[in-house]
């Protein structure tokens, strides 16, 4: 009689605790343990100028996120909304530290982190106030399980002089 080994994927290991937690009503989503917000809520600039801004991320104790450069899991990502009026958006993500999660080598971040971003105002942008909407994609995990991913909204007010 042949013995067959069944390989359990990392994803299955993550889903089982999540499903059990859902059945018990105790499981939270990533948005319950992570907060994202602009470092400065209002920015002033002239049409054609490049602006720099920061988005702060607060991750509750015992939780971590996967760094943007992690290739195994959902890494933190700052994404402009579809109607984002600025051009040439660029983001610089916090450097994560290497660790192991369920036997996989990963790159993670924890605590308080900052995403630095910049974008250029179109030269024909109308003077006045404009709302800049973005979202931060996160998936929070502890040492036993991962929560459902979340897109955390972030909004800034841009005043064009």
C-alpha positions in Angstrom: 0.0 0.0 0.0 1.4 3.4 -1.0 1.4 6.3 1.3 0.6 9.7 -0.2 1.6 12.9 1.5 -0.8 15.8 1.1 1.0 19.2 0.9 -0.9 21.9 2.7 -0.3 25.3 1.2 0.4 28.3 3.2 -2.8 29.8 2.0 -4.8 26.9 3.5 -3.0 27.3 6.8 -4.1 30.9 6.8 -7.7 30.3 5.8 -8.5 27.6 8.4 -8.0 29.9 11.4 -9.8 32.7 9.5 -12.8 30.5 8.8 -12.9 29.2 12.3 -12.8 32.8 13.6 -15.6 33.8 11.3 -17.7 31.0 12.6 -17.2 32.3 16.1 -17.8 35.9 15.1 -14.5 36.9 16.7 -12.5 37.7 13.6 -11.8 41.3 12.7 -10.7 42.8 9.3 -7.4 44.5 8.7 -9.0 47.9 9.0 -9.8 47.2 12.6 -6.1 46.9 13.6 -4.5 49.3 11.0 -5.1 53.1 10.5 -3.9 55.2 7.6 -4.1 59.0 7.4 -2.3 61.9 5.8 0.6 63.5 7.8 -0.7 66.9 6.7 -4.4 67.2 5.7 -4.0 70.3 3.4 -1.3 71.1 0.8 -0.9 74.3 -1.1 0.8 74.5 -4.5 0.9 76.2 -7.9 -0.3 74.5 -11.1 2.6 72.7 -12.7 4.4 72.2 -9.4 5.4 68.8 -7.9 4.1 68.2 -4.4 5.4 65.9 -1.7 3.2 64.4 1.0 3.2 61.5 3.5 0.7 58.9 4.6 1.1 57.6 8.1 0.3 54.0 9.0 -0.4 52.9 12.6 -0.4 49.1 13.1 -1.6 47.9 16.5 0.7 45.9 18.7 1.1 42.2 17.9 0.1 42.8 14.3 2.2 43.3 11.2 1.8 44.1 7.5 3.8 42.8 4.6 6.1 45.3 3.2 5.5 46.6 -0.3 8.3 44.6 -1.7 7.2 41.3 -0.2 6.4 38.7 -2.9 4.6 36.0 -0.8 1.6 37.9 0.5 -0.4 41.1 0.0 2.1 44.0 0.6 1.1 47.5 1.7 0.3 49.6 -1.3 -0.7 53.3 -1.7 -3.1 53.7 -4.7 -4.5 56.9 -6.1 -8.3 56.9 -6.8 -9.4 56.5 -10.4 -10.3 60.2 -10.6 -6.9 61.3 -9.1 -6.2 64.7 -10.8 -2.4 64.7 -10.4 0.2 63.3 -12.7 3.3 61.1 -12.3 2.4 59.7 -8.9 5.3 58.1 -7.1 5.5 56.4 -3.7 8.4 55.4 -1.5 7.5 52.6 1.0 8.9 51.8 4.4 11.7 49.3 4.3 10.6 46.1 5.9 12.5 43.6 7.9 13.0 39.9 7.0 11.1 37.4 9.0 9.5 33.9 8.7 5.8 33.3 8.6 4.5 29.7 8.5 7.8 28.6 7.2 8.0 31.2 4.4 10.6 34.0 4.3 8.7 37.3 4.2 9.4 41.0 4.5 7.2 42.8 7.1 6.6 46.1 8.8 5.0 46.9 12.2 4.3 49.8 14.5 4.2 53.3 13.1 5.4 53.6 9.5 5.3 56.3 6.8 4.7 56.1 3.0 6.3 59.1 1.2 4.6 60.1 -2.0 4.8 62.8 -4.6 2.9 63.9 -7.7 2.8 66.7 -10.2 0.0 69.2 -10.6 -1.1 69.6 -14.2 -0.1 73.0 -15.5 -3.8 73.8 -16.4 -5.2 72.7 -13.0 -7.9 75.2 -11.9 -7.2 77.4 -8.8 -9.1 76.5 -5.7 -9.6 73.4 -3.5 -9.4 69.9 -4.8 -9.8 66.7 -2.9 -7.1 64.1 -3.4 -8.4 60.6 -2.7 -6.1 57.6 -2.3 -6.3 54.3 -0.5 -3.8 52.1 1.4 -4.1 48.4 0.7 -3.2 46.4 3.8 -3.4 42.8 5.2 -2.7 42.5 8.9 -1.4 39.3 10.4 -0.3 38.2 13.8 1.8 35.1 14.5 -1.2 32.8 14.0 -3.4 34.1 11.2 -4.1 36.9 8.7 -7.2 39.1 8.7 -9.1 40.0 5.6 -7.4 42.6 3.4 -8.7 46.2 3.5 -8.4 49.3 1.4 -8.1 52.2 3.9 -9.3 55.5 2.4 -7.0 58.5 2.7 -8.0 62.0 1.6 -6.0 65.3 1.4 -7.1 68.8 0.4 -5.0 70.4 -2.3 -5.3 74.2 -2.6 -4.1 75.4 -6.0 -2.9 79.0 -5.8 
